[in-house]
């Protein structure tokens, strides 16, 4: 265990801006499914 490697605050190991892209990509399947379901409900 190395405290310097696990921190999100210092050292630039992890860029918290990356989380936004991950969240959007991970949610893509849910948004697509919701659009398909809405389209199916209208028919």
PDB file with one MODEL, atoms N, CA, C and O in Angstrom:
MODEL        1
ATOM      1  N   UNK A   1       0.844  -1.170   0.000  1.00  0.00           N
ATOM      2  CA  UNK A   1       0.000   0.000   0.000  1.00  0.00           C
ATOM      3  C   UNK A   1       0.886   1.228   0.000  1.00  0.00           C
ATOM      4  O   UNK A   1       1.780   1.368   0.835  1.00  0.00           O
ATOM      5  N   UNK A   2       0.629   2.113  -0.942  1.00  0.00           N
ATOM      6  CA  UNK A   2       1.437   3.329  -1.049  1.00  0.00           C
ATOM      7  C   UNK A   2       0.489   4.527  -1.078  1.00  0.00           C
ATOM      8  O   UNK A   2      -0.222   4.734  -2.061  1.00  0.00           O
ATOM      9  N   UNK A   3       0.477   5.297  -0.023  1.00  0.00           N
ATOM     10  CA  UNK A   3      -0.423   6.447   0.104  1.00  0.00           C
ATOM     11  C   UNK A   3      -0.270   7.422  -1.061  1.00  0.00           C
ATOM     12  O   UNK A   3      -1.247   8.049  -1.472  1.00  0.00           O
ATOM     13  N   UNK A   4       0.932   7.555  -1.593  1.00  0.00           N
ATOM     14  CA  UNK A   4       1.162   8.484  -2.703  1.00  0.00           C
ATOM     15  C   UNK A   4       0.476   8.027  -3.984  1.00  0.00           C
ATOM     16  O   UNK A   4       0.153   8.858  -4.832  1.00  0.00           O
ATOM     17  N   UNK A   5       0.249   6.746  -4.140  1.00  0.00           N
ATOM     18  CA  UNK A   5      -0.382   6.230  -5.353  1.00  0.00           C
ATOM     19  C   UNK A   5      -1.903   6.214  -5.281  1.00  0.00           C
ATOM     20  O   UNK A   5      -2.566   6.263  -6.317  1.00  0.00           O
ATOM     21  N   UNK A   6      -2.457   6.149  -4.100  1.00  0.00           N
ATOM     22  CA  UNK A   6      -3.903   5.984  -3.971  1.00  0.00           C
ATOM     23  C   UNK A   6      -4.669   7.299  -3.843  1.00  0.00           C
ATOM     24  O   UNK A   6      -5.898   7.289  -3.908  1.00  0.00           O
ATOM     25  N   UNK A   7      -4.007   8.391  -3.670  1.00  0.00           N
ATOM     26  CA  UNK A   7      -4.706   9.654  -3.488  1.00  0.00           C
ATOM     27  C   UNK A   7      -5.255  10.192  -4.804  1.00  0.00           C
ATOM     28  O   UNK A   7      -4.625  10.066  -5.854  1.00  0.00           O
ATOM     29  N   UNK A   8      -6.430  10.788  -4.730  1.00  0.00           N
ATOM     30  CA  UNK A   8      -7.019  11.456  -5.889  1.00  0.00           C
ATOM     31  C   UNK A   8      -6.695  12.945  -5.882  1.00  0.00           C
ATOM     32  O   UNK A   8      -7.016  13.659  -6.832  1.00  0.00           O
ATOM     33  N   UNK A   9      -6.074  13.398  -4.836  1.00  0.00           N
ATOM     34  CA  UNK A   9      -5.862  14.828  -4.649  1.00  0.00           C
ATOM     35  C   UNK A   9      -4.551  15.344  -5.216  1.00  0.00           C
ATOM     36  O   UNK A   9      -4.509  16.458  -5.739  1.00  0.00           O
ATOM     37  N   UNK A  10      -3.493  14.574  -5.129  1.00  0.00           N
ATOM     38  CA  UNK A  10      -2.172  15.074  -5.496  1.00  0.00           C
ATOM     39  C   UNK A  10      -1.491  14.149  -6.492  1.00  0.00           C
ATOM     40  O   UNK A  10      -1.862  12.983  -6.630  1.00  0.00           O
ATOM     41  N   UNK A  11      -0.509  14.671  -7.171  1.00  0.00           N
ATOM     42  CA  UNK A  11       0.352  13.831  -7.981  1.00  0.00           C
ATOM     43  C   UNK A  11      -0.094  13.594  -9.403  1.00  0.00           C
ATOM     44  O   UNK A  11       0.685  13.092 -10.214  1.00  0.00           O
ATOM     45  N   UNK A  12      -1.297  13.933  -9.723  1.00  0.00           N
ATOM     46  CA  UNK A  12      -1.754  13.780 -11.093  1.00  0.00           C
ATOM     47  C   UNK A  12      -1.955  12.347 -11.551  1.00  0.00           C
ATOM     48  O   UNK A  12      -2.087  12.100 -12.750  1.00  0.00           O
ATOM     49  N   UNK A  13      -1.981  11.403 -10.630  1.00  0.00           N
ATOM     50  CA  UNK A  13      -2.194  10.011 -11.002  1.00  0.00           C
ATOM     51  C   UNK A  13      -3.575   9.824 -11.605  1.00  0.00           C
ATOM     52  O   UNK A  13      -3.745   9.051 -12.548  1.00  0.00           O
ATOM     53  N   UNK A  14      -4.535  10.510 -11.079  1.00  0.00           N
ATOM     54  CA  UNK A  14      -5.919  10.394 -11.539  1.00  0.00           C
ATOM     55  C   UNK A  14      -6.450  11.784 -11.837  1.00  0.00           C
ATOM     56  O   UNK A  14      -6.369  12.680 -10.997  1.00  0.00           O
ATOM     57  N   UNK A  15      -6.988  11.962 -13.018  1.00  0.00           N
ATOM     58  CA  UNK A  15      -7.596  13.232 -13.403  1.00  0.00           C
ATOM     59  C   UNK A  15      -9.107  13.079 -13.254  1.00  0.00           C
ATOM     60  O   UNK A  15      -9.734  12.332 -14.005  1.00  0.00           O
ATOM     61  N   UNK A  16      -9.683  13.775 -12.300  1.00  0.00           N
ATOM     62  CA  UNK A  16     -11.105  13.615 -12.011  1.00  0.00           C
ATOM     63  C   UNK A  16     -11.990  14.025 -13.180  1.00  0.00           C
ATOM     64  O   UNK A  16     -13.162  13.651 -13.217  1.00  0.00           O
ATOM     65  N   UNK A  17     -11.466  14.775 -14.126  1.00  0.00           N
ATOM     66  CA  UNK A  17     -12.251  15.121 -15.314  1.00  0.00           C
ATOM     67  C   UNK A  17     -12.535  13.887 -16.168  1.00  0.00           C
ATOM     68  O   UNK A  17     -13.482  13.882 -16.954  1.00  0.00           O
ATOM     69  N   UNK A  18     -11.729  12.855 -16.018  1.00  0.00           N
ATOM     70  CA  UNK A  18     -11.959  11.615 -16.757  1.00  0.00           C
ATOM     71  C   UNK A  18     -13.273  10.957 -16.363  1.00  0.00           C
ATOM     72  O   UNK A  18     -13.881  10.251 -17.167  1.00  0.00           O
ATOM     73  N   UNK A  19     -13.709  11.180 -15.149  1.00  0.00           N
ATOM     74  CA  UNK A  19     -14.937  10.554 -14.667  1.00  0.00           C
ATOM     75  C   UNK A  19     -16.139  10.987 -15.495  1.00  0.00           C
ATOM     76  O   UNK A  19     -17.045  10.185 -15.723  1.00  0.00           O
ATOM     77  N   UNK A  20     -16.168  12.225 -15.945  1.00  0.00           N
ATOM     78  CA  UNK A  20     -17.304  12.713 -16.732  1.00  0.00           C
ATOM     79  C   UNK A  20     -17.485  11.878 -17.990  1.00  0.00           C
ATOM     80  O   UNK A  20     -18.599  11.460 -18.306  1.00  0.00           O
ATOM     81  N   UNK A  21     -16.413  11.638 -18.696  1.00  0.00           N
ATOM     82  CA  UNK A  21     -16.495  10.828 -19.912  1.00  0.00           C
ATOM     83  C   UNK A  21     -16.903   9.397 -19.617  1.00  0.00           C
ATOM     84  O   UNK A  21     -17.680   8.804 -20.366  1.00  0.00           O
ATOM     85  N   UNK A  22     -16.385   8.837 -18.535  1.00  0.00           N
ATOM     86  CA  UNK A  22     -16.746   7.476 -18.157  1.00  0.00           C
ATOM     87  C   UNK A  22     -18.227   7.383 -17.832  1.00  0.00           C
ATOM     88  O   UNK A  22     -18.903   6.445 -18.254  1.00  0.00           O
ATOM     89  N   UNK A  23     -18.724   8.342 -17.093  1.00  0.00           N
ATOM     90  CA  UNK A  23     -20.138   8.325 -16.712  1.00  0.00           C
ATOM     91  C   UNK A  23     -21.019   8.448 -17.946  1.00  0.00           C
ATOM     92  O   UNK A  23     -22.009   7.727 -18.071  1.00  0.00           O
ATOM     93  N   UNK A  24     -20.676   9.344 -18.855  1.00  0.00           N
ATOM     94  CA  UNK A  24     -21.463   9.501 -20.078  1.00  0.00           C
ATOM     95  C   UNK A  24     -21.447   8.232 -20.915  1.00  0.00           C
ATOM     96  O   UNK A  24     -22.482   7.808 -21.431  1.00  0.00           O
ATOM     97  N   UNK A  25     -20.285   7.632 -21.048  1.00  0.00           N
ATOM     98  CA  UNK A  25     -20.168   6.411 -21.834  1.00  0.00           C
ATOM     99  C   UNK A  25     -20.927   5.264 -21.177  1.00  0.00           C
ATOM    100  O   UNK A  25     -21.613   4.503 -21.858  1.00  0.00           O
ATOM    101  N   UNK A  26     -20.810   5.141 -19.888  1.00  0.00           N
ATOM    102  CA  UNK A  26     -21.493   4.074 -19.171  1.00  0.00           C
ATOM    103  C   UNK A  26     -23.010   4.250 -19.232  1.00  0.00           C
ATOM    104  O   UNK A  26     -23.740   3.259 -19.255  1.00  0.00           O
ATOM    105  N   UNK A  27     -23.491   5.480 -19.258  1.00  0.00           N
ATOM    106  CA  UNK A  27     -24.926   5.752 -19.296  1.00  0.00           C
ATOM    107  C   UNK A  27     -25.497   5.681 -20.706  1.00  0.00           C
ATOM    108  O   UNK A  27     -26.716   5.704 -20.875  1.00  0.00           O
ATOM    109  N   UNK A  28     -24.649   5.597 -21.711  1.00  0.00           N
ATOM    110  CA  UNK A  28     -25.122   5.571 -23.095  1.00  0.00           C
ATOM    111  C   UNK A  28     -26.121   4.444 -23.326  1.00  0.00           C
ATOM    112  O   UNK A  28     -27.137   4.655 -23.989  1.00  0.00           O
ATOM    113  N   UNK A  29     -25.861   3.272 -22.803  1.00  0.00           N
ATOM    114  CA  UNK A  29     -26.772   2.146 -22.997  1.00  0.00           C
ATOM    115  C   UNK A  29     -28.128   2.413 -22.356  1.00  0.00           C
ATOM    116  O   UNK A  29     -29.156   1.988 -22.883  1.00  0.00           O
ATOM    117  N   UNK A  30     -28.140   3.110 -21.231  1.00  0.00           N
ATOM    118  CA  UNK A  30     -29.403   3.416 -20.565  1.00  0.00           C
ATOM    119  C   UNK A  30     -30.197   4.464 -21.331  1.00  0.00           C
ATOM    120  O   UNK A  30     -31.418   4.361 -21.445  1.00  0.00           O
ATOM    121  N   UNK A  31     -29.510   5.469 -21.852  1.00  0.00           N
ATOM    122  CA  UNK A  31     -30.197   6.484 -22.651  1.00  0.00           C
ATOM    123  C   UNK A  31     -30.756   5.870 -23.928  1.00  0.00           C
ATOM    124  O   UNK A  31     -31.874   6.185 -24.334  1.00  0.00           O
ATOM    125  N   UNK A  32     -29.980   4.995 -24.559  1.00  0.00           N
ATOM    126  CA  UNK A  32     -30.428   4.338 -25.781  1.00  0.00           C
ATOM    127  C   UNK A  32     -31.639   3.456 -25.497  1.00  0.00           C
ATOM    128  O   UNK A  32     -32.608   3.474 -26.256  1.00  0.00           O
ATOM    129  N   UNK A  33     -31.595   2.699 -24.432  1.00  0.00           N
ATOM    130  CA  UNK A  33     -32.708   1.840 -24.051  1.00  0.00           C
ATOM    131  C   UNK A  33     -33.963   2.664 -23.770  1.00  0.00           C
ATOM    132  O   UNK A  33     -35.061   2.276 -24.171  1.00  0.00           O
ATOM    133  N   UNK A  34     -33.811   3.787 -23.090  1.00  0.00           N
ATOM    134  CA  UNK A  34     -34.957   4.647 -22.784  1.00  0.00           C
ATOM    135  C   UNK A  34     -35.569   5.216 -24.057  1.00  0.00           C
ATOM    136  O   UNK A  34     -36.793   5.295 -24.170  1.00  0.00           O
ATOM    137  N   UNK A  35     -34.742   5.611 -25.013  1.00  0.00           N
ATOM    138  CA  UNK A  35     -35.261   6.133 -26.281  1.00  0.00           C
ATOM    139  C   UNK A  35     -36.010   5.052 -27.043  1.00  0.00           C
ATOM    140  O   UNK A  35     -37.074   5.309 -27.606  1.00  0.00           O
ATOM    141  N   UNK A  36     -35.461   3.847 -27.062  1.00  0.00           N
ATOM    142  CA  UNK A  36     -36.126   2.740 -27.749  1.00  0.00           C
ATOM    143  C   UNK A  36     -37.451   2.416 -27.078  1.00  0.00           C
ATOM    144  O   UNK A  36     -38.441   2.160 -27.763  1.00  0.00           O
ATOM    145  N   UNK A  37     -37.487   2.423 -25.767  1.00  0.00           N
ATOM    146  CA  UNK A  37     -38.714   2.128 -25.030  1.00  0.00           C
ATOM    147  C   UNK A  37     -39.768   3.200 -25.287  1.00  0.00           C
ATOM    148  O   UNK A  37     -40.948   2.886 -25.443  1.00  0.00           O
ATOM    149  N   UNK A  38     -39.349   4.453 -25.330  1.00  0.00           N
ATOM    150  CA  UNK A  38     -40.287   5.545 -25.594  1.00  0.00           C
ATOM    151  C   UNK A  38     -40.854   5.441 -27.000  1.00  0.00           C
ATOM    152  O   UNK A  38     -42.040   5.688 -27.219  1.00  0.00           O
ATOM    153  N   UNK A  39     -40.015   5.081 -27.939  1.00  0.00           N
ATOM    154  CA  UNK A  39     -40.464   4.909 -29.318  1.00  0.00           C
ATOM    155  C   UNK A  39     -41.458   3.759 -29.411  1.00  0.00           C
ATOM    156  O   UNK A  39     -42.456   3.861 -30.124  1.00  0.00           O
ATOM    157  N   UNK A  40     -41.201   2.681 -28.711  1.00  0.00           N
ATOM    158  CA  UNK A  40     -42.090   1.523 -28.718  1.00  0.00           C
ATOM    159  C   UNK A  40     -43.426   1.822 -28.063  1.00  0.00           C
ATOM    160  O   UNK A  40     -44.449   1.276 -28.477  1.00  0.00           O
ATOM    161  N   UNK A  41     -43.439   2.673 -27.057  1.00  0.00           N
ATOM    162  CA  UNK A  41     -44.675   3.025 -26.362  1.00  0.00           C
ATOM    163  C   UNK A  41     -45.578   3.887 -27.229  1.00  0.00           C
ATOM    164  O   UNK A  41     -46.797   3.872 -27.060  1.00  0.00           O
ATOM    165  N   UNK A  42     -44.998   4.635 -28.149  1.00  0.00           N
ATOM    166  CA  UNK A  42     -45.778   5.515 -29.021  1.00  0.00           C
ATOM    167  C   UNK A  42     -46.470   4.743 -30.138  1.00  0.00           C
ATOM    168  O   UNK A  42     -47.461   5.209 -30.699  1.00  0.00           O
ATOM    169  N   UNK A  43     -45.944   3.555 -30.460  1.00  0.00           N
ATOM    170  CA  UNK A  43     -46.487   2.802 -31.595  1.00  0.00           C
ATOM    171  C   UNK A  43     -47.683   1.994 -31.228  1.00  0.00           C
ATOM    172  O   UNK A  43     -48.249   1.307 -32.079  1.00  0.00           O
TER     173      UNK A  43
ENDMDL
END
